[in-house]
Amino acid sequence: MHTHAITKESFILPKLKFKYKSPVQTDRFTFYDVRFYPYAGTADDEPIFAVVAQKKVNIYRLSPRPSQFLTTLHELVDQQETDDPNSPGLNSCSWCYIDPQKPLIALAGGSGQLKIIDALEGDLFTTLIGHGHGGINDIATHPLYPWIVVTASMDKSLRIWDLRRHASRHESPTIIICGQATGHCEGVLTVSWHASGRYLVTGGHDQRICVWTVPDLSDDSPFWREISPEHRKRSSHDVFTLYYPHFVSSAVHSNFVDCARFFGDLIISKAANEDKIVLWKVTGFDSRQTPPSSTTAPKIEEYLDTRNGFIRTVTTRDDGIVDVDIAEEYEGQPLYERLLEFETPKVEQFYLRFGLLLPSLAHPKLHPVLAFANATSELRFWDLERLALGHAGGLDEPKNPQPRKKHKGVAQPIRPQDRLTRTNGTPQSTNKESSPASVRSNPSSGARPRQSSTEATSEMSDAHNVPQFPSRDRERYPIHDADTPLKPHAKVSLMELQFKNHAHFNARAADWSPCGKWCIVVGESARSTATGVEGIGGFAILHRWD
């Protein structure tokens, strides 16, 4: 059980507070990405965030003071993208640093270049080249080492970069390449780190999701000696390559996989035109264990739609022959398991990315919350903690509930869960059928220790420690059926961002401030005209806990 008290306030979800629309434009005006500065610690009442448009990046500061609510710190135009009308422009960003006193922001897009900006001065810090003519679709910063970032590209590969090497003549800033057609066979659209920093999850145009096992990148890791110039066999520009992921599947989704994130040891992902977000787990994946050897990564049987190296074990015979087999405890088990689906209608387009709020060391009491906005001006929220608990802390109960009148001699209806309780004599709060195990992940994730399914069942069983709330949430949001998409806990209309009040606002990305008070959604609203396309880029700022 968790020691902190359950309060109504913790279940409150954000509401629209502010909207921004760019001037009407006809050339590449979409706002594709938004990222809050993640390194502020607890003193983040005035969070910083960056918004990436196709030709520029803007950096803002928020404040709870009405007179200084939104301050523009930098408006940085990318002249290269502006001057090239054939470039699709910028699409992604991620905060990083080498010196914690000098925040950097990594930008990328159709050029395939990784551009690092000095966020304080607004100057270009460095430009890194490696993907060639393959555009970059996503960037993610290492959760433990903020000078390491990974990029996902249309050239079918990932590149992991060490920004400390940006000016070195003898050390390539690219330290690892993942794939090059042996993981994804088409362009990679999304990439995200596991909280341990030892795994990456990716998705792409080929409908595949891959999980990659990454070397230890701590300063004292033997990895750095292995890639040092004096130990490279041919040249200092040789790059360590991970050819094979430990898990690859084209069965989880049936279209372009454009967003995937770890939720503890579980994965949340979505694809275009499926009208749902999926929570699922890779069988055998446990970040508490030593990362698996590259020997167990699947290298053959590419005709299979799913291959899983996390369930394999390596044995060496007396004569030195190495055997790779399925571990006994996983014999007969599925290679992955779908746990929950979240209802997201009207997502025919691709490259629409959700935002996932997770607890942190600075904010350990936050509920994990999923935010996603579709192509028709609607933002949806799911409180994953609320799903696990089965109630909203009394938040959605009427302030003055009227007692139900009972008529003597008239039979009263029995709810299904009450019928079960009366039949087996077990109090409802200890009924394991209502355990929220399906939405728990692994405690090693850094996403707060409410993740193990055994812990989840235990929490529900400790009835004397849990406030007794009405159980209507279990009826509204059933978590026992992995094939029935769950409706959102809250919806917010974004119609005020529509262009000329009739073109839908097409949301491209969402992100949360580390404190969980702020959520921002970015995108565009456009319409076709006789001469082309005109429209606006825009973003919505939502807030809670005044």
C-alpha positions as CSV (number, residue, x, y, z in Angstrom):
1,M,0.0,0.0,0.0
2,H,1.0,3.6,-0.6
3,T,1.3,5.8,2.4
4,H,0.1,9.0,0.8
5,A,-3.6,9.9,1.2
6,I,-6.0,9.7,-1.7
7,T,-7.5,13.1,-2.4
8,K,-10.1,14.4,-4.8
9,E,-7.6,16.9,-6.1
10,S,-5.3,14.3,-7.5
11,F,-8.0,13.1,-9.8
12,I,-8.7,16.5,-11.3
13,L,-7.8,16.7,-15.0
14,P,-6.7,19.9,-16.8
15,K,-9.0,22.4,-18.5
16,L,-8.4,24.8,-21.3
17,K,-6.8,28.0,-20.1
18,F,-5.2,29.7,-23.1
19,K,-5.0,29.2,-26.9
20,Y,-2.6,30.6,-29.5
21,K,-3.1,30.8,-33.2
22,S,-0.4,31.8,-35.7
23,P,-1.2,34.3,-38.5
24,V,-2.8,32.8,-41.6
25,Q,-0.2,31.2,-43.8
26,T,0.0,29.2,-47.0
27,D,3.4,27.5,-46.6
28,R,4.4,24.9,-43.9
29,F,2.6,26.3,-40.9
30,T,2.0,23.1,-38.8
31,F,3.1,23.0,-35.2
32,Y,4.4,19.4,-34.9
33,D,6.0,19.0,-31.5
34,V,6.0,20.4,-28.0
35,R,8.3,19.6,-25.1
36,F,8.6,20.9,-21.6
37,Y,12.0,21.5,-20.1
38,P,12.3,18.4,-17.8
39,Y,15.2,19.3,-15.5
40,A,13.7,22.0,-13.3
41,G,13.3,19.8,-10.2
42,T,10.5,20.8,-7.8
43,A,10.8,24.6,-8.3
44,D,8.9,24.6,-11.6
45,D,6.0,27.0,-11.0
46,E,7.1,28.8,-14.2
47,P,7.9,25.9,-16.6
48,I,9.7,26.4,-19.9
49,F,8.5,24.7,-23.1
50,A,9.4,24.6,-26.7
51,V,7.1,24.5,-29.7
52,V,8.4,23.2,-33.0
53,A,6.8,24.6,-36.2
54,Q,8.0,23.5,-39.7
55,K,10.2,26.5,-40.2
56,K,11.0,27.7,-36.6
57,V,11.0,26.8,-32.9
58,N,9.6,29.1,-30.2
59,I,10.6,28.9,-26.5
60,Y,8.2,30.1,-23.9
61,R,7.8,30.5,-20.2
62,L,4.5,30.0,-18.3
63,S,3.5,31.7,-15.1
64,P,0.5,31.4,-12.8
65,R,0.5,35.3,-12.7
66,P,-2.2,36.6,-15.1
67,S,-0.1,39.6,-16.1
68,Q,2.8,37.4,-17.2
69,F,1.0,34.2,-18.1
70,L,3.0,33.5,-21.4
71,T,6.4,35.0,-22.1
72,T,8.2,34.4,-25.4
73,L,11.9,33.8,-24.7
74,H,13.0,33.0,-28.2
75,E,11.5,32.8,-31.7
76,L,14.2,31.1,-33.8
77,V,13.7,30.8,-37.5
78,D,15.5,27.9,-39.3
79,Q,16.7,29.7,-42.4
80,Q,17.7,26.4,-44.1
81,E,14.1,25.1,-43.8
82,T,12.7,28.5,-44.8
83,D,14.8,28.8,-47.9
84,D,14.0,25.2,-49.1
85,P,10.4,25.1,-50.2
86,N,10.7,21.4,-51.0
87,S,11.7,20.4,-47.4
88,P,8.9,19.1,-45.1
89,G,10.5,21.2,-42.4
90,L,11.2,20.6,-38.7
91,N,9.0,18.1,-36.8
92,S,10.6,17.1,-33.5
93,C,12.6,18.4,-30.5
94,S,14.0,17.2,-27.2
95,W,15.7,19.0,-24.3
96,C,19.3,18.0,-23.4
97,Y,22.5,19.4,-22.0
98,I,26.2,18.8,-21.6
99,D,26.6,21.4,-18.8
100,P,23.4,21.6,-16.6
101,Q,23.8,25.4,-16.5
102,K,23.5,25.6,-20.3
103,P,20.3,23.9,-21.5
104,L,20.2,22.8,-25.1
105,I,17.4,21.8,-27.3
106,A,17.8,19.2,-30.2
107,L,15.8,19.9,-33.3
108,A,15.3,17.8,-36.4
109,G,13.1,17.1,-39.4
110,G,13.2,16.6,-43.1
111,S,16.8,17.7,-43.6
112,G,18.1,14.7,-41.7
113,Q,20.4,16.9,-39.7
114,L,20.4,17.0,-35.9
115,K,20.6,20.7,-34.9
116,I,21.5,21.6,-31.3
117,I,20.4,25.0,-30.1
118,D,21.7,26.9,-27.1
119,A,18.4,27.6,-25.4
120,L,19.7,30.5,-23.3
121,E,21.3,32.5,-26.1
122,G,19.1,31.3,-28.9
123,D,22.2,30.4,-31.0
124,L,23.0,27.3,-33.0
125,F,25.4,25.2,-30.9
126,T,26.3,22.5,-33.4
127,T,24.8,20.5,-36.3
128,L,25.3,16.8,-36.5
129,I,25.1,14.8,-39.7
130,G,24.7,11.0,-40.0
131,H,21.3,10.0,-41.5
132,G,22.3,11.2,-45.0
133,H,19.2,12.0,-47.0
134,G,16.9,10.2,-44.6
135,G,14.7,12.7,-42.7
136,I,14.5,12.5,-38.9
137,N,11.0,11.8,-37.5
138,D,11.6,11.7,-33.7
139,I,14.2,12.5,-31.0
140,A,14.5,11.3,-27.5
141,T,17.0,12.2,-24.7
142,H,18.5,9.5,-22.5
143,P,16.7,9.4,-19.1
144,L,19.9,9.3,-17.1
145,Y,22.5,11.0,-19.3
146,P,21.1,14.2,-20.9
147,W,24.0,14.5,-23.3
148,I,22.9,11.4,-25.1
149,V,20.1,11.6,-27.6
150,V,18.6,9.1,-30.1
151,T,17.0,9.9,-33.5
152,A,14.6,7.9,-35.6
153,S,14.9,8.2,-39.3
154,M,13.4,7.5,-42.7
155,D,16.6,5.7,-43.6
156,K,15.2,2.7,-41.5
157,S,17.7,3.2,-38.6
158,L,18.2,4.8,-35.2
159,R,21.3,6.8,-34.3
160,I,22.4,7.4,-30.7
161,W,24.5,10.5,-30.4
162,D,26.9,11.7,-27.6
163,L,26.8,15.5,-27.7
164,R,30.1,15.7,-25.8
165,R,31.9,14.5,-29.0
166,H,30.4,17.2,-31.2
167,A,33.8,19.0,-31.7
168,S,36.1,15.9,-31.6
169,R,38.2,15.2,-34.7
170,H,38.9,11.6,-33.6
171,E,35.6,10.5,-32.1
172,S,32.3,10.3,-34.0
173,P,29.4,11.9,-32.3
174,T,27.3,8.8,-33.4
175,I,28.1,6.1,-30.9
176,I,25.5,3.5,-31.8
177,I,23.5,2.7,-34.9
178,C,20.4,0.5,-34.5
179,G,19.1,-1.4,-37.5
180,Q,19.8,-0.3,-41.0
181,A,17.0,-2.6,-42.4
182,T,17.5,-5.5,-40.0
183,G,14.9,-4.1,-37.5
184,H,12.6,-1.9,-39.5
185,C,12.3,-2.4,-43.2
186,E,10.8,1.1,-43.8
187,G,11.1,4.5,-42.2
188,V,11.1,4.7,-38.4
189,L,8.5,7.2,-37.0
190,T,8.8,7.0,-33.2
191,V,11.4,6.2,-30.6
192,S,11.4,6.3,-26.8
193,W,13.7,5.2,-23.9
194,H,12.9,2.9,-21.1
195,A,13.5,4.7,-17.7
196,S,16.5,2.4,-17.1
197,G,18.2,3.7,-20.2
198,R,18.9,0.2,-21.4
199,Y,16.0,-0.3,-23.9
200,L,14.4,1.6,-26.8
201,V,11.0,1.1,-28.3
202,T,10.4,2.1,-31.9
203,G,7.6,2.0,-34.4
204,G,7.5,2.7,-38.1
205,H,5.9,2.8,-41.6
206,D,6.4,-1.0,-41.8
207,Q,3.7,-1.5,-39.0
208,R,6.5,-3.0,-36.8
209,I,7.3,-2.3,-33.2
210,C,10.8,-3.1,-32.1
211,V,12.4,-3.2,-28.6
212,W,16.2,-2.8,-28.7
213,T,18.6,-3.6,-25.9
214,V,21.2,-0.8,-25.6
215,P,24.7,-1.1,-23.9
216,D,25.3,0.5,-20.5
217,L,26.2,4.1,-21.3
218,S,27.5,5.2,-17.8
219,D,30.9,6.8,-17.8
220,D,32.6,3.7,-16.2
221,S,31.0,1.3,-18.7
222,P,33.4,-0.9,-20.8
223,F,31.4,0.3,-23.8
224,W,33.4,3.5,-24.1
225,R,36.7,1.6,-24.2
226,E,35.4,-0.7,-26.9
227,I,34.5,2.3,-29.2
228,S,37.6,4.4,-28.4
229,P,39.7,5.2,-31.5
230,E,42.7,3.1,-30.2
231,H,40.5,0.0,-30.0
232,R,38.7,0.4,-33.4
233,K,39.9,-2.3,-35.8
234,R,39.7,-0.3,-38.9
235,S,39.2,3.4,-38.2
236,S,38.0,5.8,-35.6
237,H,34.9,6.5,-37.7
238,D,33.6,2.9,-37.3
239,V,30.4,3.0,-35.4
240,F,29.1,0.3,-33.0
241,T,26.0,-1.3,-34.6
242,L,23.1,-3.1,-33.1
243,Y,21.7,-5.1,-36.0
244,Y,18.9,-6.9,-34.4
245,P,16.2,-5.9,-31.8
246,H,15.3,-8.3,-29.1
247,F,11.6,-8.0,-29.9
248,V,9.9,-7.2,-33.2
249,S,6.2,-7.5,-34.1
250,S,3.9,-6.4,-36.9
251,A,0.9,-8.0,-35.2
252,V,0.3,-5.4,-32.5
253,H,-0.9,-2.8,-35.1
254,S,-2.2,-2.9,-38.6
255,N,-0.9,0.5,-39.9
256,F,1.9,3.0,-39.5
257,V,3.0,3.0,-35.8
258,D,3.6,6.7,-35.1
259,C,3.8,6.8,-31.3
260,A,5.2,4.3,-28.7
261,R,6.2,4.9,-25.1
262,F,7.3,2.7,-22.2
263,F,4.9,2.7,-19.2
264,G,7.1,1.0,-16.7
265,D,7.8,-2.4,-18.3
266,L,4.6,-2.1,-20.3
267,I,4.3,-0.4,-23.7
268,I,1.7,2.1,-24.8
269,S,1.4,2.6,-28.6
270,K,-0.8,3.7,-31.4
271,A,-1.1,3.5,-35.2
272,A,-2.8,5.5,-37.9
273,N,-6.4,4.7,-38.7
274,E,-7.0,2.3,-35.8
275,D,-9.1,4.5,-33.6
276,K,-7.4,3.2,-30.4
277,I,-4.3,3.3,-28.3
278,V,-3.0,0.0,-27.0
279,L,-1.5,-0.9,-23.6
280,W,0.4,-4.2,-23.9
281,K,3.4,-6.2,-22.6
282,V,6.3,-8.1,-24.1
283,T,6.4,-11.6,-22.6
284,G,9.6,-12.1,-20.6
285,F,10.6,-8.5,-20.6
286,D,11.7,-7.5,-17.1
287,S,14.0,-4.6,-16.6
288,R,14.9,-5.8,-13.1
289,Q,16.8,-8.6,-14.7
290,T,20.2,-8.3,-16.4
291,P,19.7,-7.2,-20.0
292,P,19.7,-10.1,-22.3
293,S,22.7,-11.1,-24.5
294,S,22.7,-10.1,-28.1
295,T,22.9,-13.9,-28.8
296,T,19.2,-14.2,-27.9
297,A,18.1,-11.5,-30.4
298,P,16.0,-13.1,-33.2
299,K,18.0,-13.2,-36.4
300,I,16.1,-15.6,-38.6
301,E,12.4,-16.6,-39.3
302,E,11.6,-13.1,-40.6
303,Y,8.4,-14.6,-42.1
304,L,6.9,-14.6,-38.6
305,D,4.9,-11.6,-37.6
306,T,6.3,-11.6,-34.0
307,R,9.7,-12.7,-32.7
308,N,10.7,-12.4,-29.1
309,G,14.2,-12.8,-27.8
310,F,13.3,-12.0,-24.2
311,I,11.9,-15.5,-23.7
312,R,15.1,-17.2,-24.9
313,T,17.9,-18.6,-22.9
314,V,21.5,-19.5,-23.8
315,T,23.2,-22.8,-22.8
316,T,26.7,-23.9,-23.7
317,R,27.5,-27.5,-24.2
318,D,30.6,-29.3,-23.0
319,D,32.0,-29.2,-26.6
320,G,31.5,-25.4,-26.8
321,I,28.4,-25.4,-29.0
322,V,26.0,-22.7,-27.9
323,D,22.2,-23.5,-28.0
324,V,19.5,-20.8,-27.9
325,D,16.1,-22.1,-26.8
326,I,12.8,-20.8,-25.3
327,A,13.1,-20.8,-21.6
328,E,11.1,-23.5,-19.9
329,E,8.9,-21.0,-18.0
330,Y,7.7,-19.4,-21.3
331,E,6.9,-22.6,-23.1
332,G,3.4,-22.3,-24.7
333,Q,3.0,-18.6,-23.7
334,P,2.0,-15.9,-26.2
335,L,4.9,-13.7,-27.4
336,Y,3.1,-10.6,-26.2
337,E,-0.2,-9.8,-24.5
338,R,-2.7,-7.0,-25.1
339,L,-3.9,-5.6,-21.8
340,L,-6.1,-2.5,-22.5
341,E,-7.3,-0.3,-25.3
342,F,-8.2,3.4,-25.2
343,E,-10.9,4.7,-27.5
344,T,-9.5,7.4,-30.0
345,P,-11.9,8.0,-32.8
346,K,-11.1,9.9,-36.0
347,V,-7.4,9.3,-36.3
348,E,-7.2,8.5,-40.0
349,Q,-4.0,10.5,-40.4
350,F,-0.7,9.4,-39.1
351,Y,2.0,11.3,-37.1
352,L,-0.4,12.1,-34.2
353,R,1.5,11.6,-30.9
354,F,0.1,11.2,-27.4
355,G,1.5,12.7,-24.2
356,L,2.2,10.5,-21.2
357,L,2.6,12.0,-17.7
358,L,4.6,9.9,-15.3
359,P,5.5,10.4,-11.6
360,S,9.1,11.3,-10.9
361,L,11.5,11.6,-8.0
362,A,10.6,15.3,-7.8
363,H,6.8,14.6,-8.1
364,P,6.2,11.1,-6.8
365,K,2.5,11.5,-6.0
366,L,1.5,12.3,-9.6
367,H,-1.0,10.0,-11.3
368,P,0.1,8.7,-14.6
369,V,-2.2,10.3,-17.2
370,L,-2.5,9.7,-20.9
371,A,-3.4,12.6,-23.1
372,F,-4.3,12.4,-26.8
373,A,-6.0,14.8,-29.2
374,N,-7.4,13.6,-32.5
375,A,-7.9,15.3,-36.0
376,T,-11.3,16.7,-35.1
377,S,-10.6,19.2,-32.4
378,E,-11.0,16.9,-29.4
379,L,-8.5,16.2,-26.5
380,R,-9.0,13.1,-24.4
381,F,-7.6,12.1,-21.0
382,W,-7.2,8.8,-19.2
383,D,-6.1,8.7,-15.6
384,L,-4.2,5.4,-15.4
385,E,-4.1,5.5,-11.6
386,R,-7.9,5.9,-11.5
387,L,-8.3,2.9,-13.8
388,A,-6.1,0.9,-11.4
389,L,-8.0,2.0,-8.3
390,G,-11.4,1.7,-9.8
391,H,-12.6,5.1,-8.4
392,A,-12.0,8.8,-8.6
393,G,-11.6,9.5,-4.9
394,G,-15.2,10.7,-4.7
395,L,-14.5,13.5,-7.2
396,D,-17.4,12.5,-9.5
397,E,-19.9,11.9,-6.7
398,P,-22.8,14.4,-6.2
399,K,-22.2,16.8,-3.4
400,N,-25.5,16.1,-1.7
401,P,-26.5,12.6,-2.7
402,Q,-30.1,11.7,-2.2
403,P,-30.7,8.4,-0.4
404,R,-32.6,5.9,-2.5
405,K,-36.1,5.4,-1.3
406,K,-36.9,1.8,-0.3
407,H,-40.5,0.5,-0.6
408,K,-41.5,-2.1,1.8
409,G,-42.4,-5.3,0.2
410,V,-40.9,-4.4,-3.2
411,A,-38.0,-6.4,-4.5
412,Q,-34.8,-4.3,-5.1
413,P,-32.5,-4.9,-8.1
414,I,-29.1,-6.5,-7.4
415,R,-26.1,-5.2,-9.3
416,P,-24.0,-7.9,-10.9
417,Q,-21.0,-7.2,-8.6
418,D,-23.3,-7.4,-5.6
419,R,-24.7,-10.7,-6.8
420,L,-21.2,-12.1,-7.0
421,T,-20.4,-10.8,-3.5
422,R,-23.6,-12.4,-2.0
423,T,-22.9,-15.6,-3.8
424,N,-19.3,-16.2,-2.6
425,G,-19.5,-14.3,0.6
426,T,-16.3,-12.3,-0.2
427,P,-16.3,-8.6,0.4
428,Q,-16.1,-6.7,-2.9
429,S,-12.9,-4.8,-2.0
430,T,-11.0,-8.1,-1.7
431,N,-12.4,-9.7,-4.8
432,K,-9.4,-10.5,-7.0
433,E,-11.5,-10.4,-10.2
434,S,-11.5,-6.6,-9.8
435,S,-7.7,-6.4,-9.4
436,P,-6.2,-3.6,-11.5
437,A,-3.3,-5.8,-12.5
438,S,-3.9,-5.2,-16.2
439,V,-2.7,-1.6,-16.0
440,R,0.4,-2.0,-13.8
441,S,3.9,-2.1,-15.1
442,N,7.3,-2.8,-13.6
443,P,8.7,-1.2,-10.5
444,S,12.1,-0.6,-12.1
445,S,10.7,1.9,-14.5
446,G,11.1,5.0,-12.4
447,A,7.4,5.6,-13.0
448,R,6.7,5.2,-9.3
449,P,6.3,1.8,-7.5
450,R,2.6,1.2,-8.3
451,Q,3.4,-1.2,-11.2
452,S,3.6,-4.9,-10.1
453,S,0.5,-6.9,-10.6
454,T,1.0,-8.7,-7.3
455,E,1.3,-5.3,-5.6
456,A,-1.8,-4.2,-7.4
457,T,-3.8,-7.1,-6.1
458,S,-2.4,-6.6,-2.6
459,E,-3.5,-3.0,-2.7
460,M,-7.1,-3.9,-3.5
461,S,-7.0,-6.5,-0.8
462,D,-5.9,-4.2,2.0
463,A,-9.4,-2.9,2.4
464,H,-8.8,-1.5,5.9
465,N,-6.3,0.9,4.3
466,V,-8.3,2.0,1.3
467,P,-11.1,4.5,1.6
468,Q,-14.4,2.9,0.5
469,F,-15.6,4.7,-2.6
470,P,-18.5,3.8,-4.9
471,S,-17.4,1.3,-7.5
472,R,-19.2,2.8,-10.5
473,D,-15.8,3.3,-12.2
474,R,-15.5,-0.5,-12.7
475,E,-18.8,-0.4,-14.6
476,R,-18.0,2.7,-16.7
477,Y,-14.4,1.7,-17.4
478,P,-14.1,-2.1,-17.3
479,I,-10.5,-3.2,-17.4
480,H,-11.0,-6.9,-17.7
481,D,-11.7,-6.9,-21.5
482,A,-8.6,-6.1,-23.6
483,D,-10.6,-5.8,-26.8
484,T,-13.1,-3.1,-25.6
485,P,-11.6,0.4,-25.9
486,L,-12.0,2.4,-22.8
487,K,-13.8,5.8,-23.1
488,P,-11.9,8.8,-21.7
489,H,-12.2,10.1,-18.2
490,A,-12.5,13.6,-19.6
491,K,-12.8,15.4,-22.9
492,V,-11.8,19.0,-23.9
493,S,-13.0,20.7,-27.0
494,L,-10.3,22.4,-29.1
495,M,-12.8,24.0,-31.5
496,E,-11.6,27.5,-30.5
497,L,-8.4,26.7,-32.4
498,Q,-10.2,25.9,-35.7
499,F,-9.3,28.0,-38.7
500,K,-12.2,30.3,-39.6
501,N,-14.4,28.2,-37.3
502,H,-15.0,25.4,-39.7
503,A,-11.7,23.6,-40.4
504,H,-10.9,21.0,-37.7
505,F,-7.9,21.5,-35.5
506,N,-5.6,18.5,-36.2
507,A,-3.6,17.9,-33.0
508,R,0.0,16.6,-33.7
509,A,1.5,16.2,-30.2
510,A,0.9,16.7,-26.5
511,D,3.2,17.1,-23.5
512,W,3.0,17.6,-19.8
513,S,5.0,19.8,-17.4
514,P,7.1,17.8,-14.9
515,C,4.8,19.0,-12.1
516,G,1.7,17.7,-13.9
517,K,-0.1,21.1,-13.6
518,W,0.2,22.0,-17.3
519,C,-0.6,20.1,-20.5
520,I,0.0,21.6,-24.0
521,V,-1.4,20.3,-27.3
522,V,0.0,21.6,-30.7
523,G,-1.2,21.1,-34.3
524,E,-2.7,22.9,-37.2
525,S,-6.0,23.8,-38.8
526,A,-6.2,24.3,-42.6
527,R,-8.4,24.2,-45.6
528,S,-7.9,23.7,-49.3
529,T,-8.4,26.7,-51.6
530,A,-8.3,27.2,-55.4
531,T,-4.7,28.2,-55.1
532,G,-3.5,25.6,-52.6
533,V,-3.8,25.3,-48.8
534,E,-4.2,28.0,-46.2
535,G,-4.4,27.7,-42.4
536,I,-2.8,28.3,-39.1
537,G,-0.6,26.6,-36.6
538,G,-1.6,26.7,-33.0
539,F,-1.5,25.3,-29.5
540,A,-3.7,25.0,-26.5
541,I,-2.5,25.4,-22.9
542,L,-4.5,23.4,-20.2
543,H,-4.1,23.8,-16.5
544,R,-5.2,22.3,-13.2
545,W,-4.8,22.8,-9.4
546,D,-5.0,26.6,-9.2
